[in-house]
Amino acid sequence: MKNIPGKHHPRAKLARRAGAILAAVLLSLLVVLLVGAELTRAIVQHRRQGRLAEDRQQAFWIAESALQRAEHALAKSPDYQGETWPVSGEVLGTGRAGVATIEVEPASGPAERRRIVVQAYYPEEAVHRILYERELFLE
């Protein structure tokens, strides 16, 4: 009687075992790749949120500085009506520039009362930039 390979043959058992091990290794690899992809996504999202918070803070400080700039300009010359004030990246220490538009107009009430409106953009030339607006009334 010849030895015919079948279910109970040692080679068949070895092949099934090797197939099961290969399937387990591939499944484990898939799980590791999915976890790695999720971690990468979370890191990228965290970095974007951090950058957005930094940009908001920078736009806030540009707006605050622009208000002070307008106050000083009005103290020197009551005819000051505003300007577009570019702020270089070197001054900001970020390498990215910002810009503020300052408008000064008369406000209701006493004749010397002024309304200062500031719009600060940071970064200046980005597609996704932050706008921070401030308003101040001076008597």
C-alpha positions in Angstrom: 0.0 0.0 0.0 1.3 3.4 -1.0 1.5 6.3 1.4 -1.2 8.7 -0.1 -1.1 12.3 1.3 -4.4 13.2 3.0 -5.8 14.9 6.0 -3.7 12.9 8.5 -0.5 13.1 6.6 2.4 14.9 8.4 3.0 17.3 5.5 -0.7 18.3 5.4 -0.6 19.1 9.2 2.6 21.1 8.7 1.1 23.1 5.8 -2.1 23.9 7.8 0.0 25.0 10.8 2.2 27.2 8.6 -0.9 28.8 7.0 -2.5 29.5 10.4 0.8 31.1 11.6 1.0 33.2 8.4 -2.6 34.4 8.9 -1.9 35.3 12.5 1.2 37.3 11.5 -0.6 39.1 8.8 -3.5 40.0 11.2 -1.0 41.2 13.8 0.7 43.3 11.2 -2.6 44.8 10.1 -3.4 45.8 13.7 0.0 47.4 14.2 -0.4 49.4 11.0 -3.9 50.6 12.0 -2.7 51.7 15.4 0.3 53.4 13.8 -1.9 55.2 11.3 -4.2 56.4 14.1 -1.3 57.6 16.2 0.1 59.5 13.2 -3.3 61.2 12.6 -3.5 62.2 16.3 0.0 63.7 16.2 -0.7 65.7 13.1 -4.0 66.9 14.5 -2.4 68.0 17.8 0.3 69.8 15.9 -2.3 71.7 13.8 -4.2 72.7 16.9 -1.0 73.9 18.5 -0.1 76.0 15.5 -3.6 77.5 15.3 -3.4 78.5 19.0 0.0 80.1 18.4 -1.4 82.0 15.4 -4.4 83.2 17.4 -2.1 84.5 20.2 0.1 86.3 17.7 -2.9 88.0 16.0 -4.1 89.1 19.4 -0.7 90.7 20.2 -0.5 92.4 16.8 -4.0 93.9 17.5 -3.0 95.1 20.9 0.2 96.6 19.6 -1.8 98.3 16.8 -4.1 99.9 19.4 -1.1 101.3 21.3 0.4 102.5 18.0 -2.8 104.4 17.2 -3.0 105.9 20.7 0.6 107.2 20.4 0.0 108.5 16.9 -3.2 110.3 18.1 -1.3 111.8 21.0 1.3 113.2 18.6 -1.2 114.3 15.9 -5.0 114.6 16.4 -5.4 114.4 12.6 -4.1 110.8 12.5 -6.7 108.7 10.6 -5.1 105.3 10.6 -2.8 103.2 8.5 -2.0 99.7 7.3 0.8 98.5 9.5 2.9 95.6 8.3 4.8 93.7 11.0 7.7 91.7 9.8 8.4 88.1 10.8 11.8 89.2 12.2 10.1 91.6 14.5 7.7 89.0 15.6 10.4 86.4 16.0 8.4 83.8 14.0 9.6 84.2 10.4 6.1 84.9 9.3 4.8 88.4 8.9 1.5 89.9 10.1 -0.4 93.0 9.3 -2.8 95.3 11.0 -5.2 97.9 9.6 -5.9 100.8 11.9 -8.9 103.1 11.3 -9.5 106.2 13.5 -12.8 108.0 13.2 -14.8 110.4 15.3 -17.2 108.9 17.8 -20.5 110.2 19.0 -20.2 112.4 22.0 -17.6 115.1 22.7 -15.8 116.5 19.6 -12.4 115.0 20.7 -13.8 111.5 21.2 -12.3 109.0 18.8 -13.1 105.4 17.9 -10.1 103.2 16.9 -10.9 100.0 15.0 -8.1 97.4 14.4 -8.1 94.3 12.3 -5.0 92.2 12.7 -4.1 89.3 10.4 -1.6 86.6 11.1 0.1 85.2 9.2 -0.2 88.0 6.6 -0.2 86.0 3.3 -1.5 82.5 4.4 -4.6 80.9 3.0 -5.6 80.0 6.5 -4.9 83.1 8.6 -6.3 84.4 11.8 -8.3 87.7 12.0 -8.4 89.4 15.4 -10.5 92.6 15.7 -10.3 95.2 18.4 -12.1 98.4 19.1 -11.2 101.2 21.5 -12.9 104.5 22.3 -10.7 107.4 23.4 -12.0 110.6 25.1 
